[in-house]
Amino acid sequence: MAEKMKVSNKFNRKPIIIAAAAIMFILALMLAITVPKQVQAQQLAEQLDLGDKYVSELDYEQASHI
């Protein structure tokens, strides 16, 4: 009887492991999608700030190259 309990415990862990792996995969996928967007937004903000700086200095040549 004790042997049957050990065997059934191993099979009960399998769905939990599969669910945990699926959750980790989904989290990794979400990070892979959101992190590049944040980096792009930060780069855009830096470029806009640099363009504003050149325009305020009346350096239109440099501002047009951004």
C-alpha positions as CSV (number, residue, x, y, z in Angstrom):
1,M,0.0,0.0,0.0
2,A,2.9,2.4,0.8
3,E,4.4,1.7,-2.6
4,K,1.3,2.8,-4.3
5,M,1.3,6.1,-2.4
6,K,4.9,6.8,-3.5
7,V,4.1,6.2,-7.2
8,S,1.0,8.3,-7.1
9,N,2.9,11.2,-5.5
10,K,5.4,11.2,-8.4
11,F,2.5,11.5,-10.9
12,N,0.9,14.3,-9.0
13,R,4.0,16.5,-9.3
14,K,4.1,16.3,-13.1
15,P,1.2,18.7,-13.7
16,I,2.7,21.2,-11.1
17,I,6.1,21.1,-12.9
18,I,4.5,21.6,-16.3
19,A,2.4,24.5,-15.0
20,A,5.4,26.1,-13.3
21,A,7.4,25.8,-16.6
22,A,4.6,27.3,-18.6
23,I,4.4,30.2,-16.2
24,M,8.1,30.8,-16.4
25,F,7.9,30.7,-20.2
26,I,5.1,33.2,-20.3
27,L,7.0,35.5,-17.9
28,A,10.1,35.3,-20.0
29,L,8.1,36.0,-23.2
30,M,6.5,39.1,-21.5
31,L,10.0,40.4,-20.5
32,A,11.3,39.8,-24.1
33,I,8.5,41.9,-25.4
34,T,8.4,44.8,-22.9
35,V,12.1,45.4,-22.3
36,P,13.0,46.4,-25.9
37,K,10.0,48.7,-26.0
38,Q,11.3,50.5,-22.9
39,V,14.7,50.8,-24.4
40,Q,13.3,52.3,-27.6
41,A,11.2,54.8,-25.6
42,Q,14.3,55.8,-23.6
43,Q,16.4,56.3,-26.8
44,L,13.6,58.3,-28.4
45,A,13.4,60.6,-25.3
46,E,17.2,61.1,-25.4
47,Q,17.1,62.0,-29.1
48,L,14.2,64.4,-28.6
49,D,16.1,66.1,-25.7
50,L,19.2,66.4,-27.9
51,G,17.1,67.9,-30.7
52,D,15.6,70.4,-28.3
53,K,19.1,71.3,-27.1
54,Y,20.3,72.0,-30.6
55,V,17.2,74.0,-31.5
56,S,17.5,76.1,-28.3
57,E,21.2,76.8,-29.3
58,L,20.0,77.8,-32.8
59,D,22.2,75.0,-34.2
60,Y,19.7,73.9,-36.8
61,E,22.3,71.9,-38.8
62,Q,23.0,69.6,-35.9
63,A,19.3,69.4,-35.0
64,S,18.4,68.2,-38.5
65,H,20.9,65.3,-38.3
66,I,19.1,63.6,-35.4
